[in-house]
Amino acid sequence: MFSDVIAFIQDLYGSKSFIPLHAPIFTGNEKKYVIEAIDSTYVSSVGAFVDRFEVDFAKYVGAKKAVVTGNGTSALHAALHLLGVSRGDEVITQALTFVATPNAISYCGASPVFLDSDELTLGLSVTSLAEFLFQNAEVRGDFCYNKRTGNRIMACMPMHVFGHPVQIKEIVKLCDEYSIPVIEDAAESLGSEFEGRHTGLYGRIGVFSFNGNKIITSGGGGMLVTNDVDLGIRAKHLTTTAKVPHAWEFFHDEIGFNYRMPNLNAALIVGQLEQLPRFVRDKRETAQIYNSYFSHKGIEFVCEPFGAKSNYWLNAILLSSRSERDSFLNETNRSGVMTRPVWNLMPDLPMYRTNLCGDISVARMLSDRLVNIPSSVRLPRG
Ligand SMILES: *Cc1c(COP(=O)(O)O)cnc(C)c1O
């Protein structure tokens, strides 16, 4: 039934053997820098590449401060901790996300509140957020409270799904009215912009991931960005064991985290970041090719939302039903063309079954019908 789609993807990637969903590519200075790091003996938690990556990254996204971490999940945890999220608080996010988003909230002892998705952006729905806040939220003094539970609503964490920017301006505006800070889970959206500003820079803090399947990788890694310089300095302190600088004394002034990225990993990603603009161009071109193919076939291809420039990290199509989706998954994977359904919705996972949850019918529709298709960079792999 989908043999022509399979043939098209095999042709696009010039391969009849296994085609992964997203494979990394190391054709720049990655090897050279990793060897430099080894030769310097600075392979661990401090080193020149760590500092260089923070500077280069801040420049690329246009942030005043960037703080590198060992992975994206720890960056999310640190971001929530920095904004004072603690035991008994609530944090608003979307039902359709990767499990790291609610897990980071849970590490603080707080509870994720799950809201619906927007059909066009795939991310947090503004209508769903407005409705939840209107019905439940009340600002008293410095904080916003959930009138029904009595808990503080300490943050809102929208996620830019597959690199497509959410309606971030409306979300920030709405949250501002309720004194709720926004942390953007931009783990998937490095290279994506909304109205000319990079994702991750609309909220108080933005978080990125450099896991092996992301657009660029350090093996494992994460980043926290902010335009609030003091907050950025606190983030660096908190994620590096909260050690007060001194020539020989070991004095730590709070319970910090060891969330540092080793210099060896930083060397790899300094080389990757140099290539990012090419990767984004290549992936946007691939998306265009998919878009015109699927529109001829009458299959819905997920396009970047209006006003957004997406990195098209993972391309996605919407099949007409869950059963059609399942046939598509079966046929493609059997032929070595890797495709995947979207995540199970967070409120369907055992640990989040009893959490607060809005009407999530759009998220349910997406999780029934959406499939990711091969999206690796197609540049020569050397
Ligand atoms: C990849 C990812 C993360 C962070 O993942 P790490 O593997 O910890 O770097 C967080 N949120 C989302 C939505 C992700 O896709």
The ligand as an SDF file (V2000), in Angstrom:
LIG
                    3D

 15 15  0  0  0  0  0  0  0  0999 V2000
   15.8210   15.2420   23.7420 C   0  0  0  0  0  0  0  0  0  0  0  0
   14.8410   15.9350   24.5780 C   0  0  0  0  0  0  0  0  0  0  0  0
   15.1250   16.3630   25.9010 C   0  0  0  0  0  0  0  0  0  0  0  0
   16.4230   16.1700   26.6080 C   0  0  0  0  0  0  0  0  0  0  0  0
   17.0150   14.9930   26.3900 O   0  0  0  0  0  0  0  0  0  0  0  0
   18.4550   14.5560   26.9070 P   0  0  0  0  0  0  0  0  0  0  0  0
   18.5510   13.1940   26.3270 O   0  0  0  0  0  0  0  0  0  0  0  0
   18.4120   14.5840   28.3960 O   0  0  0  0  0  0  0  0  0  0  0  0
   19.4920   15.4820   26.3740 O   0  0  0  0  0  0  0  0  0  0  0  0
   14.1450   17.0700   26.5810 C   0  0  0  0  0  0  0  0  0  0  0  0
   12.9650   17.3380   26.0370 N   0  0  0  0  0  0  0  0  0  0  0  0
   12.6780   16.9670   24.7750 C   0  0  0  0  0  0  0  0  0  0  0  0
   11.3680   17.3530   24.2100 C   0  0  0  0  0  0  0  0  0  0  0  0
   13.5820   16.2340   24.0120 C   0  0  0  0  0  0  0  0  0  0  0  0
   13.2560   15.8620   22.7670 O   0  0  0  0  0  0  0  0  0  0  0  0
  1  2  1  0
  2  3  1  0
  2 14  2  0
  3  4  1  0
  3 10  2  0
  4  5  1  0
  5  6  1  0
  6  7  2  0
  6  8  1  0
  6  9  1  0
 10 11  1  0
 11 12  2  0
 12 13  1  0
 12 14  1  0
 14 15  1  0
M  END
$$$$
